[in-house]
Amino acid sequence: MGQPTHAQNWWRSAVIYQVYVRSFADGDGDGTGDLAGVRAKLPYLAELGVDALWFNPWYLSPMKDGGYDVADYRVIDPAFGTLAEAEKLIAEAKELGIRTLVDIVPNHVSDQHPWFRAALAGGSERELFHFRPGRGEDGELPPNDWPSQFAGSAEPVWTRLPDGTWYLHLFTPEQPDLNWAHPAVRQEHEEILRFWFERGVAGVRIDSAALLAKDPDLPDFVEGRDPHPYVDRDELHDIYRSWRTVADAYDGIFVGEVWLPDTERFARYLRPDELHTAFNFSFLSCPWDARRLRTSIDETLAEHAPVGAPATWVLCNHDVTRTVTRYGRADTGFDFATKAFGTPTDLALGTRRARAGALLSLALPGAVYLYQGEELGLPEAEIPRDRIQDPMHFRSGGTDPGRDGCRVPLPWTADAPYAGFGGEPWLPQPSGWSAYAADLQAADPGSMLSLYRAALTIRPEFGDGPLTWLPAAEGVLAFARPGQEGRLLCVVNLADAPADLPAHSRLLLGSGPLDPQGRLPKDTAVWLRD
């Protein structure tokens, strides 16, 4: 066999735009984003310069957890459109040179899924889930003491039915966990993969990819126990090797949501016969600190090197605080456990840092995931308590503001109702939201959107080559990448004082202007040609 072509390796250095359909664009005016809205904005996405779109779940769902409670993987939720529209969207995007990735949620389904409804009726489908008798004299206690996967939640992961049995749900009660030891569960998911690959998708993002397999004894949770009863169990790798066989038949790719602190175990998922890539949560949660960012970058590249997999870089997604807001706070890292209402934020500072962070992430070797609205510099919105919909808020007893703040519908047109989103949005847009509208930013060469467009135009010059750190002052990150016409340099100043630039022939792009002496100001990044 010959070497893979660039087209086959597109995913190694792609910029992949995350579409949370419900909040992207509303094509029919009902206040909920839909596929018609996405199709209408495909020219915008093509002009932005992204290589692929990753769609959060667009399947039939009661929406108890933002669509991650799937009732049918082969049906588009009517709020978003139809399967025929999805097929048109995939084809139309492909004509513009944009590939499509879909989300698969294999750990659980909705309690409205036909399997679970049959299980509740006492059918043999109970074998496809984790049903157990309770403990205690009358079975009144849960079968074990596992903690919820929703951070800060003290809610149990077992729900008791009227017949006295309990079922497992690591997330909400409306999301019963599947029993991956049952062959029918494996067969069904492989058929789902084929279903979407046959409709032209280029890849699949795997939600909660390290949680599927459970210890068959379902023992009590013991901190530090190895192997863990439900995280990163060895049985997972056989599942993903089978999935890889399916994907390879369609030249499809996988990206896994794998939260693991052990870098060696993380890398196992990226072996050549398993997943192609996995999300890099170390970089996403890293504070705006030069030493810690460099450590995160070095460790990320080191853990991917032994298996030859490309790294992925992401600053924000549909679950975490938006970059502009996070970088404008005293604590610039991200941790679900520390989210709180009313955290003070300097949006001007956060915006300056987010612009620099964009150039940093886009200059690194590997693929980049861009969450919708980041290219507009949107801040995190504080949702009125009576409008919050995220179950994370309710399962925390109301202390966690939840994830709705990064899911507020996008502003497209400054002078249109609801900033051009469509009908009255399902989540309220803050006052002043129209100031971030895409049409205003497209006409402003100094806007966040213009910065992203310029960066994505230049980015292919970086290629897929290695990173070499350059000598730099304390608090400054400087590295070189081999470009198509000589080396390209990226310099980011996180120090308190302006920094001298290394020798270069041309300044290609800056997140902000240089100072009068030609030095790089604090919280600013530049791309240079050597």
C-alpha positions in Angstrom: 0.0 0.0 0.0 1.1 3.5 -0.7 1.4 6.4 1.7 -1.9 8.0 2.8 -2.8 11.1 0.7 -3.3 14.5 2.2 -7.0 14.1 1.6 -7.0 10.9 3.7 -5.1 12.7 6.4 -7.2 15.8 6.5 -8.2 15.2 10.1 -4.5 15.5 11.4 -4.5 19.3 11.0 -8.1 20.2 10.4 -10.0 23.1 12.0 -13.3 21.6 13.0 -16.2 23.9 13.9 -18.6 22.7 16.7 -22.3 23.3 15.9 -24.7 23.2 18.8 -27.7 23.2 16.4 -30.3 24.4 19.0 -28.4 27.7 19.3 -26.8 28.2 15.9 -29.5 29.7 13.6 -33.3 29.4 13.5 -34.5 28.9 10.0 -38.3 28.5 10.7 -38.7 31.2 13.3 -39.8 29.0 16.2 -36.9 30.1 18.5 -35.0 26.8 18.2 -32.0 26.5 15.9 -32.4 24.0 13.2 -30.8 22.4 10.1 -32.4 24.9 7.8 -30.6 27.6 9.8 -27.3 25.8 9.5 -27.8 25.3 5.7 -28.4 29.0 5.3 -25.1 29.8 7.1 -22.9 27.4 5.2 -21.5 30.2 3.1 -20.5 32.0 6.3 -18.7 28.8 7.5 -17.0 28.4 4.2 -15.8 32.0 4.3 -14.6 31.5 7.9 -12.3 28.7 6.5 -13.2 25.7 8.6 -12.5 22.2 7.3 -15.4 20.3 9.0 -18.5 20.7 11.2 -19.1 18.6 14.3 -22.7 18.5 15.2 -23.8 17.9 18.8 -26.7 15.3 18.9 -29.4 16.2 16.4 -31.4 13.0 17.0 -34.9 12.5 18.3 -34.8 13.4 22.0 -36.9 14.6 24.9 -34.1 17.2 25.5 -33.7 16.4 29.2 -29.9 16.9 28.8 -29.5 19.0 25.7 -30.0 16.2 23.2 -27.6 13.8 24.9 -30.6 11.7 25.9 -31.2 10.0 22.5 -34.5 8.3 21.8 -33.7 7.2 18.2 -30.3 7.6 16.4 -31.8 7.2 12.9 -34.4 10.0 13.3 -33.6 13.8 13.4 -35.5 15.5 16.1 -38.5 17.4 14.6 -37.3 20.6 16.3 -34.2 20.5 14.1 -35.7 19.1 10.8 -35.7 15.8 9.0 -33.3 13.1 7.9 -33.7 14.3 4.4 -32.6 17.8 5.5 -29.6 16.3 7.3 -28.6 14.5 4.2 -28.9 17.7 2.1 -26.8 19.6 4.7 -24.0 16.9 4.6 -24.0 17.0 0.8 -24.1 20.8 0.5 -21.3 21.3 3.0 -19.2 18.8 1.1 -19.7 20.8 -2.1 -18.2 23.7 -0.2 -15.2 21.6 0.9 -16.6 21.1 4.5 -16.8 17.6 6.0 -19.4 16.6 8.6 -18.9 14.8 12.0 -21.8 13.6 14.1 -22.1 12.9 17.8 -22.7 9.4 19.1 -23.6 8.9 22.8 -22.9 5.2 23.5 -22.9 5.2 27.3 -26.7 5.7 27.7 -29.9 6.4 25.8 -33.1 8.3 26.7 -35.7 6.7 29.0 -38.0 7.2 25.9 -35.8 4.9 23.8 -37.8 1.8 22.6 -35.4 -0.5 24.4 -35.9 1.1 27.8 -39.6 1.4 27.4 -39.8 -2.3 26.7 -37.5 -2.9 29.7 -39.8 -0.9 32.0 -42.6 -3.1 30.8 -40.7 -6.1 32.1 -39.3 -7.4 28.8 -36.0 -9.1 28.1 -34.6 -5.7 27.1 -33.7 -5.3 30.8 -30.6 -7.3 29.9 -29.5 -4.3 27.7 -29.3 -2.1 30.8 -28.1 -2.4 34.4 -31.1 -3.5 36.5 -30.4 -4.7 40.0 -32.2 -5.4 43.3 -31.6 -2.9 46.1 -29.8 -3.4 49.3 -31.3 -3.3 52.8 -34.1 -5.4 54.4 -36.6 -4.4 51.8 -34.3 -3.4 48.9 -34.8 0.2 49.8 -31.1 1.1 49.4 -29.4 1.6 46.0 -27.3 -1.4 44.7 -24.1 0.6 45.2 -22.7 4.0 46.1 -21.3 5.3 42.8 -21.1 9.1 42.5 -22.9 11.0 39.8 -21.0 12.2 36.7 -22.5 15.6 37.0 -19.8 17.6 38.9 -21.0 18.9 42.3 -24.1 16.7 42.2 -24.9 14.6 45.3 -27.8 12.9 43.4 -27.8 9.1 43.3 -27.0 7.2 40.1 -29.8 4.7 40.7 -33.5 5.1 40.4 -36.0 2.7 41.9 -39.0 1.4 40.0 -42.4 0.6 41.4 -41.6 -3.1 41.2 -38.6 -2.5 43.6 -35.8 -2.9 41.1 -33.3 -0.2 40.5 -31.6 0.9 37.2 -28.2 2.6 36.7 -27.8 6.1 35.2 -24.4 7.8 35.6 -26.0 11.0 34.5 -29.7 11.9 34.8 -32.5 9.4 35.6 -33.7 10.1 32.1 -30.5 8.6 30.7 -30.2 4.9 31.6 -26.8 3.4 31.1 -26.5 0.6 28.5 -25.0 -2.8 29.3 -22.0 -3.0 27.0 -21.4 -6.6 27.9 -24.5 -7.6 25.9 -23.7 -8.3 22.2 -26.9 -6.7 21.0 -25.7 -3.3 22.4 -22.5 -3.6 20.4 -24.2 -4.7 17.3 -26.7 -1.9 17.4 -24.0 0.8 17.7 -22.0 -0.6 14.8 -25.1 -0.5 12.7 -25.7 3.1 13.8 -22.2 4.0 12.7 -22.8 2.4 9.3 -26.1 4.2 9.0 -24.4 7.6 9.3 -21.2 6.8 7.3 -23.5 5.7 4.5 -25.1 9.1 4.5 -21.8 10.8 3.9 -20.5 11.8 7.3 -16.7 11.9 7.6 -16.4 11.1 11.2 -17.9 10.5 14.6 -17.3 12.2 18.0 -17.8 9.7 20.9 -19.4 11.2 24.0 -18.1 10.0 27.4 -15.9 7.5 25.6 -14.2 6.1 28.7 -17.4 5.2 30.6 -19.1 2.5 28.6 -17.8 -0.7 30.2 -18.8 -1.5 33.8 -17.5 -4.0 36.4 -20.1 -6.8 36.1 -20.2 -7.0 39.9 -21.1 -3.3 40.2 -19.1 -3.0 43.4 -19.1 0.0 45.7 -16.9 2.9 44.7 -13.4 2.9 46.4 -11.2 5.9 45.7 -8.0 4.8 43.9 -9.3 1.3 43.1 -7.6 -0.2 40.0 -9.3 -1.1 37.8 -12.0 1.5 38.2 -15.5 0.1 38.3 -16.7 2.2 35.3 -13.9 4.5 34.0 -11.3 3.4 31.5 -11.8 -0.3 31.8 -9.7 -2.6 29.5 -12.9 -4.0 27.8 -13.3 -0.7 26.1 -10.4 -1.2 23.7 -12.0 -4.3 22.1 -15.2 -2.2 21.5 -13.2 0.6 19.8 -11.1 -1.9 17.7 -14.4 -3.2 16.4 -15.6 0.3 15.7 -12.4 1.1 13.9 -13.0 -1.7 11.4 -16.4 -0.1 10.6 -14.9 3.4 10.2 -12.0 2.2 8.0 -14.5 0.7 5.5 -15.8 4.2 4.9 -12.5 6.2 5.4 -14.2 7.6 8.5 -12.5 9.0 11.6 -13.2 9.1 15.3 -12.6 11.7 18.0 -13.1 10.5 21.6 -14.2 12.5 24.6 -11.7 10.9 26.9 -11.1 12.6 30.3 -8.1 10.7 31.9 -5.2 12.1 34.0 -3.0 9.1 33.2 -1.2 10.0 29.9 -0.1 6.4 29.2 -3.6 5.1 29.5 -5.0 8.0 27.5 -2.6 7.1 24.6 -4.0 3.6 24.5 -7.2 4.9 22.9 -5.1 6.4 20.1 -3.4 3.2 19.0 -3.5 2.7 15.2 -6.4 0.3 15.4 -8.6 2.3 17.8 -9.6 6.0 17.8 -7.9 8.5 15.4 -7.9 11.4 17.9 -9.2 12.4 21.3 -10.0 15.8 22.9 -7.3 17.5 24.8 -8.9 18.6 28.1 -5.6 19.6 29.7 -5.2 22.5 27.3 -8.8 23.5 27.5 -8.8 23.8 31.3 -5.3 25.3 31.6 -5.0 28.8 33.1 -3.6 31.7 31.2 -0.1 31.1 32.5 3.0 30.7 30.3 4.7 27.9 32.3 1.5 25.9 32.7 0.5 26.3 29.0 4.0 25.2 27.9 3.8 22.2 30.2 0.3 21.3 28.8 1.6 21.6 25.2 4.7 19.5 25.9 2.8 16.8 27.8 0.1 16.7 25.1 2.6 16.3 22.3 4.6 13.7 24.3 1.6 11.5 25.0 0.5 11.5 21.4 4.0 10.8 20.0 4.4 7.1 20.8 1.2 6.2 18.9 1.7 8.7 16.1 -1.6 10.4 16.7 -2.2 14.1 16.2 -3.0 16.3 19.1 -6.2 18.3 19.4 -6.5 21.8 20.7 -9.7 23.4 22.0 -10.3 26.5 24.1 -14.0 26.1 24.7 -17.0 23.8 24.0 -20.7 23.5 24.8 -20.0 22.4 28.4 -17.4 24.9 29.7 -17.2 28.7 30.4 -16.6 30.7 27.2 -12.9 31.7 26.7 -13.5 35.5 26.8 -15.1 35.2 30.2 -12.8 32.6 31.7 -9.6 34.5 30.7 -11.0 37.7 32.2 -11.3 36.2 35.7 -8.9 35.9 38.6 -8.9 32.2 38.1 -8.4 31.7 34.4 -8.5 27.9 34.5 -11.6 25.8 34.2 -13.0 23.3 36.7 -16.7 22.2 36.9 -16.4 22.2 40.7 -15.6 25.9 40.9 -18.4 27.3 38.7 -20.4 29.8 40.6 -22.9 32.6 40.1 -21.7 36.2 40.0 -18.0 35.6 39.4 -16.3 39.0 38.6 -15.0 39.2 35.0 -13.0 41.8 33.1 -14.3 41.3 29.6 -11.8 43.6 28.0 -8.9 41.7 29.5 -10.6 38.4 28.7 -11.1 39.4 25.0 -7.5 40.5 24.6 -6.3 37.2 26.0 -8.8 35.2 24.0 -7.5 36.8 20.8 -3.9 35.8 21.8 -5.1 32.3 22.8 -6.7 31.9 19.4 -3.4 32.5 17.6 -1.6 30.2 20.1 -4.0 27.3 19.6 -4.2 27.7 15.8 -0.4 27.6 15.5 0.1 24.3 17.3 0.6 21.0 15.5 -2.5 19.0 15.2 -6.3 19.6 14.8 -8.2 22.5 16.4 -11.9 22.5 17.5 -13.6 25.8 17.4 -16.9 26.1 19.3 -19.6 28.2 17.6 -19.5 31.9 18.7 -15.9 31.8 19.8 -15.0 33.4 16.5 -17.4 36.2 17.5 -15.7 36.7 20.9 -19.0 35.9 22.8 -18.8 36.0 26.6 -20.5 33.6 28.9 -24.1 34.8 29.5 -25.5 34.7 33.0 -28.9 33.1 32.6 -31.7 34.3 34.9 -32.4 31.5 37.4 -36.0 31.1 36.3 -34.8 30.5 32.7 -32.0 27.9 33.3 -32.7 24.6 31.6 -29.5 22.6 32.2 -29.9 19.6 34.5 -26.5 20.2 36.0 -27.9 23.3 37.7 -30.8 21.4 39.2 -28.8 18.4 40.3 -26.4 20.7 42.1 -29.2 22.0 44.3 -29.1 25.3 42.4 -25.5 26.2 43.3 -24.0 25.5 39.9 -25.1 28.0 37.2 -25.0 25.1 34.7 -23.9 25.1 31.1 -26.6 27.3 29.5 -24.4 30.4 29.6 -22.2 29.1 26.7 -25.2 27.9 24.8 -27.1 31.2 24.2 -28.2 31.5 20.6 -25.8 33.3 18.3 -26.2 36.9 17.1 -26.1 37.2 13.3 -27.6 40.6 12.3 -27.3 43.6 14.6 -30.5 45.5 13.6 -32.8 42.4 13.4 -35.0 41.1 16.1 -33.2 38.7 18.4 -29.9 39.7 16.7 -31.0 37.8 13.6 -31.1 34.4 15.2 -34.7 33.9 14.2 -37.7 33.6 16.5 -37.6 34.4 20.2 -34.7 32.2 21.4 -35.1 29.2 23.6 -32.5 30.8 26.0 -32.6 34.6 26.5 -29.9 36.7 24.8 -28.3 39.2 27.1 -28.8 42.9 26.5 -26.2 44.2 24.2 -25.9 40.8 22.4 -26.3 42.4 19.0 -23.0 44.3 19.5 -21.3 40.9 18.8 -23.4 40.3 15.6 -21.5 38.6 12.7 -22.6 41.3 10.2 -21.0 44.0 12.3 -17.8 42.0 12.8 -17.5 41.1 9.1 -17.2 44.8 8.3 -14.6 45.5 11.1 -11.0 44.5 10.3 -10.2 44.7 14.0 -13.0 42.3 15.1 -12.6 38.8 16.5 -14.3 37.4 13.4 -11.8 39.1 11.1 -8.9 37.8 13.3 -10.2 34.2 13.0 -10.8 34.6 9.2 -7.3 35.9 8.7 -5.8 33.2 10.9 -7.6 30.4 9.2 -6.4 31.7 5.8 -2.8 31.6 6.9 -2.9 28.4 9.1 -2.4 25.8 6.3 1.1 27.2 5.9 2.0 25.7 9.3 1.3 22.2 7.9 1.7 19.1 10.2 5.3 19.5 11.1 6.9 19.5 14.6 7.1 22.3 17.1 10.5 23.7 18.2 10.6 26.0 21.3 12.7 29.2 20.9 14.6 31.1 23.6 12.3 33.6 25.2 12.0 35.8 28.3 10.1 34.6 31.4 6.4 34.6 30.7 6.8 34.5 26.9 6.0 31.5 24.7 7.9 31.4 21.4 8.1 28.4 19.0 8.8 27.7 15.4 7.0 25.4 12.9 8.3 24.4 9.5 6.2 26.3 6.9 5.8 25.9 3.1 8.2 28.9 2.6 10.5 28.6 5.5 9.9 28.6 9.2 6.9 30.2 10.8 7.1 31.6 14.3 4.4 32.1 17.0 5.2 34.4 20.0 2.7 34.9 22.8 3.5 37.4 25.6 1.9 36.5 29.0 4.4 38.5 31.0 3.7 41.9 32.6 6.2 43.9 30.4 6.4 44.2 26.6 8.6 41.6 24.9 11.2 41.9 22.1 10.4 39.9 19.0 12.8 37.3 17.6 14.5 38.1 14.3 12.0 37.7 11.5 11.4 38.8 7.9 7.7 39.6 8.1 4.8 40.0 10.6 2.0 37.8 9.2 -0.7 38.4 11.8 -1.1 39.8 15.3 -3.9 39.5 17.9 -3.3 43.2 18.7 -0.9 46.0 17.6 2.8 46.2 18.6 3.8 49.0 20.9 5.6 52.1 19.4 9.0 50.4 19.9 7.9 47.4 17.9 7.6 45.2 21.0 4.9 42.7 21.8 2.5 44.0 24.5 1.2 41.9 27.4 -1.5 39.4 26.5 -0.8 39.6 22.7 0.3 37.1 20.2 1.9 37.3 16.7 2.7 35.0 13.8 6.0 35.8 12.1 7.8 34.5 9.0 11.4 33.6 9.9 
